[in-house]
Amino acid sequence: MEDRNIDQVVVMGHSILGVDKAYYSDIFVPKFKNCRWSFYYHSDACLIEAKEFVRQFEIGDFEFVAW
């Protein structure tokens, strides 16, 4: 995975704690943890999941965006 010039991670409509959690845990978060993360959510359940993701993976720079 090429990471040059990547300073923001945008997550939209993705299973961040479901079936895709291992992908984030093993590959994506270790490589991009220090980037700005934007989580787009469309329901209260998705917002709760995004907040839990931030807590579990100790993401420091993030925002939640309703869409």
PQR file with spaces between the fields and no chain letter, atoms N, CA, C, O and H, PARSE charges and radii, in Angstrom:
ATOM       1  N    MET     1       0.855   -1.175    0.000 -0.4000 1.5000
ATOM       2  CA   MET     1       0.000    0.000    0.000 -0.0000 2.0000
ATOM       3  C    MET     1       0.898    1.234    0.000  0.5500 1.7000
ATOM       4  O    MET     1       1.713    1.416    0.904 -0.5500 1.4000
ATOM       5  N    GLU     2       0.751    2.039   -0.972 -0.4000 1.5000
ATOM       6  CA   GLU     2       1.526    3.277   -1.110 -0.0000 2.0000
ATOM       7  C    GLU     2       0.896    4.345   -0.219  0.5500 1.7000
ATOM       8  O    GLU     2      -0.308    4.587   -0.308 -0.5500 1.4000
ATOM       9  H    GLU     2       0.089    1.891   -1.707  0.4000 1.0000
ATOM      10  N    ASP     3       1.684    4.981    0.628 -0.4000 1.5000
ATOM      11  CA   ASP     3       1.112    5.960    1.551 -0.0000 2.0000
ATOM      12  C    ASP     3       1.656    7.370    1.374  0.5500 1.7000
ATOM      13  O    ASP     3       1.385    8.238    2.203 -0.5500 1.4000
ATOM      14  H    ASP     3       2.662    4.784    0.700  0.4000 1.0000
ATOM      15  N    ARG     4       2.395    7.612    0.345 -0.4000 1.5000
ATOM      16  CA   ARG     4       2.898    8.967    0.112 -0.0000 2.0000
ATOM      17  C    ARG     4       1.744    9.946   -0.061  0.5500 1.7000
ATOM      18  O    ARG     4       0.764    9.665   -0.751 -0.5500 1.4000
ATOM      19  H    ARG     4       2.616    6.907   -0.329  0.4000 1.0000
ATOM      20  N    ASN     5       1.883   11.096    0.580 -0.4000 1.5000
ATOM      21  CA   ASN     5       0.925   12.185    0.458 -0.0000 2.0000
ATOM      22  C    ASN     5      -0.444   11.893    1.058  0.5500 1.7000
ATOM      23  O    ASN     5      -1.385   12.642    0.797 -0.5500 1.4000
ATOM      24  H    ASN     5       2.679   11.325    1.141  0.4000 1.0000
ATOM      25  N    ILE     6      -0.589   10.861    1.832 -0.4000 1.5000
ATOM      26  CA   ILE     6      -1.870   10.582    2.479 -0.0000 2.0000
ATOM      27  C    ILE     6      -1.862   11.242    3.849  0.5500 1.7000
ATOM      28  O    ILE     6      -1.043   10.909    4.706 -0.5500 1.4000
ATOM      29  H    ILE     6       0.176   10.253    2.044  0.4000 1.0000
ATOM      30  N    ASP     7      -2.786   12.186    4.047 -0.4000 1.5000
ATOM      31  CA   ASP     7      -2.862   12.858    5.335 -0.0000 2.0000
ATOM      32  C    ASP     7      -4.258   12.792    5.945  0.5500 1.7000
ATOM      33  O    ASP     7      -4.492   13.306    7.039 -0.5500 1.4000
ATOM      34  H    ASP     7      -3.451   12.457    3.351  0.4000 1.0000
ATOM      35  N    GLN     8      -5.196   12.147    5.218 -0.4000 1.5000
ATOM      36  CA   GLN     8      -6.551   12.011    5.728 -0.0000 2.0000
ATOM      37  C    GLN     8      -7.130   10.671    5.299  0.5500 1.7000
ATOM      38  O    GLN     8      -6.922   10.212    4.176 -0.5500 1.4000
ATOM      39  H    GLN     8      -5.006   11.730    4.329  0.4000 1.0000
ATOM      40  N    VAL     9      -7.865   10.053    6.225 -0.4000 1.5000
ATOM      41  CA   VAL     9      -8.586    8.818    5.946 -0.0000 2.0000
ATOM      42  C    VAL     9     -10.070    9.147    6.043  0.5500 1.7000
ATOM      43  O    VAL     9     -10.519    9.692    7.052 -0.5500 1.4000
ATOM      44  H    VAL     9      -8.035   10.426    7.138  0.4000 1.0000
ATOM      45  N    VAL    10     -10.835    8.822    5.004 -0.4000 1.5000
ATOM      46  CA   VAL    10     -12.277    9.067    4.987 -0.0000 2.0000
ATOM      47  C    VAL    10     -12.981    7.718    4.978  0.5500 1.7000
ATOM      48  O    VAL    10     -12.735    6.880    4.111 -0.5500 1.4000
ATOM      49  H    VAL    10     -10.470    8.380    4.185  0.4000 1.0000
ATOM      50  N    VAL    11     -13.863    7.522    5.958 -0.4000 1.5000
ATOM      51  CA   VAL    11     -14.603    6.273    6.080 -0.0000 2.0000
ATOM      52  C    VAL    11     -16.076    6.569    5.857  0.5500 1.7000
ATOM      53  O    VAL    11     -16.684    7.341    6.598 -0.5500 1.4000
ATOM      54  H    VAL    11     -14.064    8.203    6.663  0.4000 1.0000
ATOM      55  N    MET    12     -16.648    5.944    4.821 -0.4000 1.5000
ATOM      56  CA   MET    12     -18.070    6.136    4.494 -0.0000 2.0000
ATOM      57  C    MET    12     -18.696    4.774    4.218  0.5500 1.7000
ATOM      58  O    MET    12     -18.238    4.041    3.342 -0.5500 1.4000
ATOM      59  H    MET    12     -16.154    5.317    4.219  0.4000 1.0000
ATOM      60  N    GLY    13     -19.733    4.440    4.958 -0.4000 1.5000
ATOM      61  CA   GLY    13     -20.487    3.219    4.685 -0.0000 2.0000
ATOM      62  C    GLY    13     -19.657    1.957    4.748  0.5500 1.7000
ATOM      63  O    GLY    13     -19.787    1.084    3.890 -0.5500 1.4000
ATOM      64  H    GLY    13     -20.105    5.036    5.670  0.4000 1.0000
ATOM      65  N    HIS    14     -18.811    1.850    5.747 -0.4000 1.5000
ATOM      66  CA   HIS    14     -17.916    0.711    5.849 -0.0000 2.0000
ATOM      67  C    HIS    14     -18.135    0.016    7.175  0.5500 1.7000
ATOM      68  O    HIS    14     -18.437    0.671    8.172 -0.5500 1.4000
ATOM      69  H    HIS    14     -18.706    2.559    6.444  0.4000 1.0000
ATOM      70  N    SER    15     -17.992   -1.276    7.204 -0.4000 1.5000
ATOM      71  CA   SER    15     -18.143   -2.053    8.430 -0.0000 2.0000
ATOM      72  C    SER    15     -16.851   -2.000    9.231  0.5500 1.7000
ATOM      73  O    SER    15     -16.039   -2.922    9.160 -0.5500 1.4000
ATOM      74  H    SER    15     -17.747   -1.808    6.393  0.4000 1.0000
ATOM      75  N    ILE    16     -16.656   -0.942    9.984 -0.4000 1.5000
ATOM      76  CA   ILE    16     -15.375   -0.731   10.651 -0.0000 2.0000
ATOM      77  C    ILE    16     -15.151   -1.632   11.852  0.5500 1.7000
ATOM      78  O    ILE    16     -14.006   -1.902   12.213 -0.5500 1.4000
ATOM      79  H    ILE    16     -17.316   -0.193   10.041  0.4000 1.0000
ATOM      80  N    LEU    17     -16.218   -2.100   12.475 -0.4000 1.5000
ATOM      81  CA   LEU    17     -16.054   -3.010   13.601 -0.0000 2.0000
ATOM      82  C    LEU    17     -16.627   -4.388   13.310  0.5500 1.7000
ATOM      83  O    LEU    17     -16.545   -5.280   14.155 -0.5500 1.4000
ATOM      84  H    LEU    17     -17.149   -1.881   12.182  0.4000 1.0000
ATOM      85  N    GLY    18     -17.192   -4.573   12.156 -0.4000 1.5000
ATOM      86  CA   GLY    18     -17.750   -5.867   11.773 -0.0000 2.0000
ATOM      87  C    GLY    18     -16.728   -6.707   11.047  0.5500 1.7000
ATOM      88  O    GLY    18     -15.620   -6.922   11.541 -0.5500 1.4000
ATOM      89  H    GLY    18     -17.259   -3.848   11.469  0.4000 1.0000
ATOM      90  N    VAL    19     -17.097   -7.177    9.888 -0.4000 1.5000
ATOM      91  CA   VAL    19     -16.230   -8.073    9.126 -0.0000 2.0000
ATOM      92  C    VAL    19     -14.926   -7.417    8.696  0.5500 1.7000
ATOM      93  O    VAL    19     -13.953   -8.118    8.416 -0.5500 1.4000
ATOM      94  H    VAL    19     -17.996   -7.002    9.487  0.4000 1.0000
ATOM      95  N    ASP    20     -14.884   -6.096    8.636 -0.4000 1.5000
ATOM      96  CA   ASP    20     -13.673   -5.396    8.193 -0.0000 2.0000
ATOM      97  C    ASP    20     -12.729   -5.011    9.340  0.5500 1.7000
ATOM      98  O    ASP    20     -11.678   -4.417    9.097 -0.5500 1.4000
ATOM      99  H    ASP    20     -15.675   -5.527    8.863  0.4000 1.0000
ATOM     100  N    LYS    21     -13.089   -5.338   10.571 -0.4000 1.5000
ATOM     101  CA   LYS    21     -12.274   -4.930   11.713 -0.0000 2.0000
ATOM     102  C    LYS    21     -10.841   -5.459   11.617  0.5500 1.7000
ATOM     103  O    LYS    21      -9.896   -4.730   11.919 -0.5500 1.4000
ATOM     104  H    LYS    21     -13.942   -5.820   10.768  0.4000 1.0000
ATOM     105  N    ALA    22     -10.670   -6.692   11.209 -0.4000 1.5000
ATOM     106  CA   ALA    22      -9.323   -7.272   11.111 -0.0000 2.0000
ATOM     107  C    ALA    22      -8.480   -6.496   10.104  0.5500 1.7000
ATOM     108  O    ALA    22      -7.295   -6.263   10.341 -0.5500 1.4000
ATOM     109  H    ALA    22     -11.438   -7.284   10.964  0.4000 1.0000
ATOM     110  N    TYR    23      -9.069   -6.101    9.001 -0.4000 1.5000
ATOM     111  CA   TYR    23      -8.357   -5.302    7.991 -0.0000 2.0000
ATOM     112  C    TYR    23      -7.861   -3.995    8.601  0.5500 1.7000
ATOM     113  O    TYR    23      -6.702   -3.618    8.423 -0.5500 1.4000
ATOM     114  H    TYR    23     -10.032   -6.291    8.809  0.4000 1.0000
ATOM     115  N    TYR    24      -8.742   -3.308    9.319 -0.4000 1.5000
ATOM     116  CA   TYR    24      -8.343   -2.059    9.963 -0.0000 2.0000
ATOM     117  C    TYR    24      -7.272   -2.315   11.021  0.5500 1.7000
ATOM     118  O    TYR    24      -6.264   -1.611   11.075 -0.5500 1.4000
ATOM     119  H    TYR    24      -9.683   -3.614    9.464  0.4000 1.0000
ATOM     120  N    SER    25      -7.492   -3.311   11.851 -0.4000 1.5000
ATOM     121  CA   SER    25      -6.590   -3.607   12.956 -0.0000 2.0000
ATOM     122  C    SER    25      -5.189   -4.003   12.494  0.5500 1.7000
ATOM     123  O    SER    25      -4.194   -3.543   13.053 -0.5500 1.4000
ATOM     124  H    SER    25      -8.311   -3.883   11.807  0.4000 1.0000
ATOM     125  N    ASP    26      -5.118   -4.841   11.492 -0.4000 1.5000
ATOM     126  CA   ASP    26      -3.834   -5.400   11.058 -0.0000 2.0000
ATOM     127  C    ASP    26      -3.099   -4.544   10.028  0.5500 1.7000
ATOM     128  O    ASP    26      -1.869   -4.560    9.977 -0.5500 1.4000
ATOM     129  H    ASP    26      -5.927   -5.215   11.039  0.4000 1.0000
ATOM     130  N    ILE    27      -3.829   -3.808    9.221 -0.4000 1.5000
ATOM     131  CA   ILE    27      -3.195   -3.110    8.099 -0.0000 2.0000
ATOM     132  C    ILE    27      -3.396   -1.605    8.145  0.5500 1.7000
ATOM     133  O    ILE    27      -2.433   -0.838    8.157 -0.5500 1.4000
ATOM     134  H    ILE    27      -4.828   -3.794    9.263  0.4000 1.0000
ATOM     135  N    PHE    28      -4.645   -1.193    8.170 -0.4000 1.5000
ATOM     136  CA   PHE    28      -4.948    0.212    7.935 -0.0000 2.0000
ATOM     137  C    PHE    28      -4.599    1.128    9.107  0.5500 1.7000
ATOM     138  O    PHE    28      -3.935    2.147    8.913 -0.5500 1.4000
ATOM     139  H    PHE    28      -5.427   -1.815    8.160  0.4000 1.0000
ATOM     140  N    VAL    29      -5.032    0.784   10.311 -0.4000 1.5000
ATOM     141  CA   VAL    29      -4.766    1.658   11.459 -0.0000 2.0000
ATOM     142  C    VAL    29      -3.268    1.780   11.746  0.5500 1.7000
ATOM     143  O    VAL    29      -2.787    2.896   11.942 -0.5500 1.4000
ATOM     144  H    VAL    29      -5.571   -0.044   10.468  0.4000 1.0000
ATOM     145  N    PRO    30      -2.512    0.682   11.780 -0.5600 1.5000
ATOM     146  CA   PRO    30      -1.073    0.855   12.040  0.2800 2.0000
ATOM     147  C    PRO    30      -0.385    1.779   11.033  0.5500 1.7000
ATOM     148  O    PRO    30       0.540    2.505   11.398 -0.5500 1.4000
ATOM     149  N    LYS    31      -0.811    1.762    9.804 -0.4000 1.5000
ATOM     150  CA   LYS    31      -0.159    2.555    8.764 -0.0000 2.0000
ATOM     151  C    LYS    31      -0.628    4.020    8.763  0.5500 1.7000
ATOM     152  O    LYS    31       0.150    4.916    8.435 -0.5500 1.4000
ATOM     153  H    LYS    31      -1.562    1.172    9.507  0.4000 1.0000
ATOM     154  N    PHE    32      -1.891    4.265    9.127 -0.4000 1.5000
ATOM     155  CA   PHE    32      -2.464    5.611    8.997 -0.0000 2.0000
ATOM     156  C    PHE    32      -3.020    6.173   10.309  0.5500 1.7000
ATOM     157  O    PHE    32      -3.814    7.113   10.282 -0.5500 1.4000
ATOM     158  H    PHE    32      -2.523    3.537    9.393  0.4000 1.0000
ATOM     159  N    LYS    33      -2.625    5.624   11.432 -0.4000 1.5000
ATOM     160  CA   LYS    33      -3.167    6.058   12.715 -0.0000 2.0000
ATOM     161  C    LYS    33      -2.974    7.552   12.964  0.5500 1.7000
ATOM     162  O    LYS    33      -3.836    8.191   13.568 -0.5500 1.4000
ATOM     163  H    LYS    33      -1.980    4.860   11.453  0.4000 1.0000
ATOM     164  N    ASN    34      -1.871    8.109   12.513 -0.4000 1.5000
ATOM     165  CA   ASN    34      -1.568    9.516   12.784 -0.0000 2.0000
ATOM     166  C    ASN    34      -2.147   10.487   11.762  0.5500 1.7000
ATOM     167  O    ASN    34      -1.870   11.685   11.824 -0.5500 1.4000
ATOM     168  H    ASN    34      -1.171    7.590   12.022  0.4000 1.0000
ATOM     169  N    CYS    35      -2.933    9.994   10.840 -0.4000 1.5000
ATOM     170  CA   CYS    35      -3.620   10.856    9.873 -0.0000 2.0000
ATOM     171  C    CYS    35      -4.897   11.413   10.496  0.5500 1.7000
ATOM     172  O    CYS    35      -5.326   10.968   11.561 -0.5500 1.4000
ATOM     173  H    CYS    35      -3.158    9.021   10.790  0.4000 1.0000
ATOM     174  N    ARG    36      -5.488   12.375    9.833 -0.4000 1.5000
ATOM     175  CA   ARG    36      -6.820   12.871   10.207 -0.0000 2.0000
ATOM     176  C    ARG    36      -7.838   11.863    9.696  0.5500 1.7000
ATOM     177  O    ARG    36      -7.793   11.486    8.525 -0.5500 1.4000
ATOM     178  H    ARG    36      -5.140   12.736    8.968  0.4000 1.0000
ATOM     179  N    TRP    37      -8.756   11.417   10.552 -0.4000 1.5000
ATOM     180  CA   TRP    37      -9.790   10.454   10.182 -0.0000 2.0000
ATOM     181  C    TRP    37     -11.138   11.166   10.166  0.5500 1.7000
ATOM     182  O    TRP    37     -11.482   11.873   11.113 -0.5500 1.4000
ATOM     183  H    TRP    37      -8.792   11.723   11.504  0.4000 1.0000
ATOM     184  N    SER    38     -11.899   10.980    9.090 -0.4000 1.5000
ATOM     185  CA   SER    38     -13.259   11.515    8.982 -0.0000 2.0000
ATOM     186  C    SER    38     -14.213   10.342    8.834  0.5500 1.7000
ATOM     187  O    SER    38     -14.105    9.557    7.891 -0.5500 1.4000
ATOM     188  H    SER    38     -11.619   10.405    8.321  0.4000 1.0000
ATOM     189  N    PHE    39     -15.137   10.230    9.758 -0.4000 1.5000
ATOM     190  CA   PHE    39     -16.127    9.157    9.743 -0.0000 2.0000
ATOM     191  C    PHE    39     -17.478    9.747    9.352  0.5500 1.7000
ATOM     192  O    PHE    39     -18.037   10.564   10.084 -0.5500 1.4000
ATOM     193  H    PHE    39     -15.224   10.867   10.523  0.4000 1.0000
ATOM     194  N    TYR    40     -17.993    9.344    8.219 -0.4000 1.5000
ATOM     195  CA   TYR    40     -19.306    9.783    7.764 -0.0000 2.0000
ATOM     196  C    TYR    40     -20.326    8.753    8.232  0.5500 1.7000
ATOM     197  O    TYR    40     -20.150    7.553    8.023 -0.5500 1.4000
ATOM     198  H    TYR    40     -17.539    8.681    7.624  0.4000 1.0000
ATOM     199  N    TYR    41     -21.386    9.229    8.862 -0.4000 1.5000
ATOM     200  CA   TYR    41     -22.396    8.314    9.403 -0.0000 2.0000
ATOM     201  C    TYR    41     -23.787    8.765    8.972  0.5500 1.7000
ATOM     202  O    TYR    41     -24.013    9.946    8.708 -0.5500 1.4000
ATOM     203  H    TYR    41     -21.528   10.204    9.031  0.4000 1.0000
ATOM     204  N    HIS    42     -24.714    7.815    8.905 -0.4000 1.5000
ATOM     205  CA   HIS    42     -26.077    8.144    8.470 -0.0000 2.0000
ATOM     206  C    HIS    42     -27.136    7.696    9.476  0.5500 1.7000
ATOM     207  O    HIS    42     -28.334    7.839    9.228 -0.5500 1.4000
ATOM     208  H    HIS    42     -24.530    6.856    9.120  0.4000 1.0000
ATOM     209  N    SER    43     -26.693    7.157   10.604 -0.4000 1.5000
ATOM     210  CA   SER    43     -27.646    6.763   11.642 -0.0000 2.0000
ATOM     211  C    SER    43     -26.950    6.828   12.994  0.5500 1.7000
ATOM     212  O    SER    43     -25.723    6.890   13.074 -0.5500 1.4000
ATOM     213  H    SER    43     -25.721    7.041   10.805  0.4000 1.0000
ATOM     214  N    ASP    44     -27.748    6.812   14.049 -0.4000 1.5000
ATOM     215  CA   ASP    44     -27.176    6.816   15.392 -0.0000 2.0000
ATOM     216  C    ASP    44     -26.304    5.584   15.626  0.5500 1.7000
ATOM     217  O    ASP    44     -25.266    5.668   16.282 -0.5500 1.4000
ATOM     218  H    ASP    44     -28.744    6.761   13.984  0.4000 1.0000
ATOM     219  N    ALA    45     -26.725    4.447   15.090 -0.4000 1.5000
ATOM     220  CA   ALA    45     -25.951    3.215   15.254 -0.0000 2.0000
ATOM     221  C    ALA    45     -24.579    3.326   14.602  0.5500 1.7000
ATOM     222  O    ALA    45     -23.588    2.848   15.154 -0.5500 1.4000
ATOM     223  H    ALA    45     -27.569    4.379   14.557  0.4000 1.0000
ATOM     224  N    CYS    46     -24.518    3.950   13.440 -0.4000 1.5000
ATOM     225  CA   CYS    46     -23.233    4.139   12.747 -0.0000 2.0000
ATOM     226  C    CYS    46     -22.335    5.105   13.517  0.5500 1.7000
ATOM     227  O    CYS    46     -21.120    4.915   13.568 -0.5500 1.4000
ATOM     228  H    CYS    46     -25.323    4.338   12.992  0.4000 1.0000
ATOM     229  N    LEU    47     -22.923    6.130   14.112 -0.4000 1.5000
ATOM     230  CA   LEU    47     -22.147    7.073   14.913 -0.0000 2.0000
ATOM     231  C    LEU    47     -21.570    6.378   16.144  0.5500 1.7000
ATOM     232  O    LEU    47     -20.408    6.587   16.495 -0.5500 1.4000
ATOM     233  H    LEU    47     -23.910    6.284   14.070  0.4000 1.0000
ATOM     234  N    ILE    48     -22.371    5.566   16.785 -0.4000 1.5000
ATOM     235  CA   ILE    48     -21.899    4.813   17.955 -0.0000 2.0000
ATOM     236  C    ILE    48     -20.745    3.900   17.560  0.5500 1.7000
ATOM     237  O    ILE    48     -19.752    3.806   18.282 -0.5500 1.4000
ATOM     238  H    ILE    48     -23.315    5.397   16.499  0.4000 1.0000
ATOM     239  N    GLU    49     -20.871    3.230   16.426 -0.4000 1.5000
ATOM     240  CA   GLU    49     -19.812    2.348   15.949 -0.0000 2.0000
ATOM     241  C    GLU    49     -18.532    3.136   15.654  0.5500 1.7000
ATOM     242  O    GLU    49     -17.438    2.682   15.989 -0.5500 1.4000
ATOM     243  H    GLU    49     -21.678    3.306   15.840  0.4000 1.0000
ATOM     244  N    ALA    50     -18.658    4.296   15.038 -0.4000 1.5000
ATOM     245  CA   ALA    50     -17.490    5.130   14.737 -0.0000 2.0000
ATOM     246  C    ALA    50     -16.814    5.601   16.025  0.5500 1.7000
ATOM     247  O    ALA    50     -15.587    5.600   16.115 -0.5500 1.4000
ATOM     248  H    ALA    50     -19.547    4.665   14.766  0.4000 1.0000
ATOM     249  N    LYS    51     -17.588    5.995   16.999 -0.4000 1.5000
ATOM     250  CA   LYS    51     -17.022    6.421   18.279 -0.0000 2.0000
ATOM     251  C    LYS    51     -16.297    5.271   18.969  0.5500 1.7000
ATOM     252  O    LYS    51     -15.240    5.474   19.567 -0.5500 1.4000
ATOM     253  H    LYS    51     -18.586    5.996   16.926  0.4000 1.0000
ATOM     254  N    GLU    52     -16.851    4.082   18.891 -0.4000 1.5000
ATOM     255  CA   GLU    52     -16.208    2.914   19.480 -0.0000 2.0000
ATOM     256  C    GLU    52     -14.914    2.575   18.746  0.5500 1.7000
ATOM     257  O    GLU    52     -13.932    2.178   19.374 -0.5500 1.4000
ATOM     258  H    GLU    52     -17.709    3.918   18.405  0.4000 1.0000
ATOM     259  N    PHE    53     -14.904    2.725   17.444 -0.4000 1.5000
ATOM     260  CA   PHE    53     -13.693    2.502   16.647 -0.0000 2.0000
ATOM     261  C    PHE    53     -12.583    3.450   17.099  0.5500 1.7000
ATOM     262  O    PHE    53     -11.446    3.030   17.312 -0.5500 1.4000
ATOM     263  H    PHE    53     -15.702    3.047   16.934  0.4000 1.0000
ATOM     264  N    VAL    54     -12.921    4.728   17.242 -0.4000 1.5000
ATOM     265  CA   VAL    54     -11.953    5.734   17.679 -0.0000 2.0000
ATOM     266  C    VAL    54     -11.404    5.368   19.056  0.5500 1.7000
ATOM     267  O    VAL    54     -10.205    5.491   19.304 -0.5500 1.4000
ATOM     268  H    VAL    54     -13.844    5.070   17.068  0.4000 1.0000
ATOM     269  N    ARG    55     -12.276    4.922   19.939 -0.4000 1.5000
ATOM     270  CA   ARG    55     -11.851    4.538   21.282 -0.0000 2.0000
ATOM     271  C    ARG    55     -10.943    3.304   21.239  0.5500 1.7000
ATOM     272  O    ARG    55      -9.869    3.301   21.842 -0.5500 1.4000
ATOM     273  H    ARG    55     -13.251    4.822   19.738  0.4000 1.0000
ATOM     274  N    GLN    56     -11.367    2.273   20.536 -0.4000 1.5000
ATOM     275  CA   GLN    56     -10.607    1.023   20.502 -0.0000 2.0000
ATOM     276  C    GLN    56      -9.228    1.195   19.890  0.5500 1.7000
ATOM     277  O    GLN    56      -8.251    0.624   20.375 -0.5500 1.4000
ATOM     278  H    GLN    56     -12.239    2.275   20.046  0.4000 1.0000
ATOM     279  N    PHE    57      -9.151    1.978   18.830 -0.4000 1.5000
ATOM     280  CA   PHE    57      -7.888    2.123   18.117 -0.0000 2.0000
ATOM     281  C    PHE    57      -7.114    3.385   18.510  0.5500 1.7000
ATOM     282  O    PHE    57      -6.072    3.695   17.934 -0.5500 1.4000
ATOM     283  H    PHE    57      -9.945    2.442   18.436  0.4000 1.0000
ATOM     284  N    GLU    58      -7.644    4.103   19.500 -0.4000 1.5000
ATOM     285  CA   GLU    58      -6.984    5.298   20.029 -0.0000 2.0000
ATOM     286  C    GLU    58      -6.603    6.289   18.931  0.5500 1.7000
ATOM     287  O    GLU    58      -5.476    6.782   18.875 -0.5500 1.4000
ATOM     288  H    GLU    58      -8.491    3.851   19.969  0.4000 1.0000
ATOM     289  N    ILE    59      -7.576    6.565   18.059 -0.4000 1.5000
ATOM     290  CA   ILE    59      -7.387    7.555   16.995 -0.0000 2.0000
ATOM     291  C    ILE    59      -7.435    8.937   17.645  0.5500 1.7000
ATOM     292  O    ILE    59      -8.388    9.252   18.358 -0.5500 1.4000
ATOM     293  H    ILE    59      -8.491    6.164   18.104  0.4000 1.0000
ATOM     294  N    GLY    60      -6.430    9.750   17.406 -0.4000 1.5000
ATOM     295  CA   GLY    60      -6.343   11.046   18.082 -0.0000 2.0000
ATOM     296  C    GLY    60      -6.930   12.205   17.310  0.5500 1.7000
ATOM     297  O    GLY    60      -7.440   13.150   17.913 -0.5500 1.4000
ATOM     298  H    GLY    60      -5.656    9.494   16.827  0.4000 1.0000
ATOM     299  N    ASP    61      -6.871   12.156   15.992 -0.4000 1.5000
ATOM     300  CA   ASP    61      -7.325   13.271   15.158 -0.0000 2.0000
ATOM     301  C    ASP    61      -8.476   12.775   14.297  0.5500 1.7000
ATOM     302  O    ASP    61      -8.260   12.064   13.316 -0.5500 1.4000
ATOM     303  H    ASP    61      -6.456   11.389   15.503  0.4000 1.0000
ATOM     304  N    PHE    62      -9.694   13.147   14.660 -0.4000 1.5000
ATOM     305  CA   PHE    62     -10.863   12.601   13.962 -0.0000 2.0000
ATOM     306  C    PHE    62     -12.014   13.595   13.984  0.5500 1.7000
ATOM     307  O    PHE    62     -12.027   14.558   14.751 -0.5500 1.4000
ATOM     308  H    PHE    62      -9.869   13.725   15.457  0.4000 1.0000
ATOM     309  N    GLU    63     -12.980   13.324   13.113 -0.4000 1.5000
ATOM     310  CA   GLU    63     -14.243   14.063   13.096 -0.0000 2.0000
ATOM     311  C    GLU    63     -15.351   13.109   12.686  0.5500 1.7000
ATOM     312  O    GLU    63     -15.109   12.116   12.001 -0.5500 1.4000
ATOM     313  H    GLU    63     -12.970   12.541   12.490  0.4000 1.0000
ATOM     314  N    PHE    64     -16.565   13.420   13.112 -0.4000 1.5000
ATOM     315  CA   PHE    64     -17.754   12.671   12.729 -0.0000 2.0000
ATOM     316  C    PHE    64     -18.620   13.603   11.899  0.5500 1.7000
ATOM     317  O    PHE    64     -18.888   14.734   12.303 -0.5500 1.4000
ATOM     318  H    PHE    64     -16.761   14.227   13.669  0.4000 1.0000
ATOM     319  N    VAL    65     -19.057   13.127   10.738 -0.4000 1.5000
ATOM     320  CA   VAL    65     -19.809   13.966    9.817 -0.0000 2.0000
ATOM     321  C    VAL    65     -21.108   13.257    9.449  0.5500 1.7000
ATOM     322  O    VAL    65     -21.086   12.135    8.944 -0.5500 1.4000
ATOM     323  H    VAL    65     -18.838   12.208   10.410  0.4000 1.0000
ATOM     324  N    ALA    66     -22.237   13.911    9.700 -0.4000 1.5000
ATOM     325  CA   ALA    66     -23.539   13.349    9.314 -0.0000 2.0000
ATOM     326  C    ALA    66     -23.721   13.504    7.807  0.5500 1.7000
ATOM     327  O    ALA    66     -23.388   14.542    7.235 -0.5500 1.4000
ATOM     328  H    ALA    66     -22.256   14.823   10.110  0.4000 1.0000
ATOM     329  N    TRP    67     -24.255   12.453    7.166 -0.4000 1.5000
ATOM     330  CA   TRP    67     -24.539   12.540    5.727 -0.0000 2.0000
ATOM     331  C    TRP    67     -25.792   11.787    5.378  0.5500 1.7000
ATOM     332  O    TRP    67     -26.185   11.750    4.212 -0.5500 1.4000
ATOM     333  H    TRP    67     -24.525   11.610    7.630  0.4000 1.0000
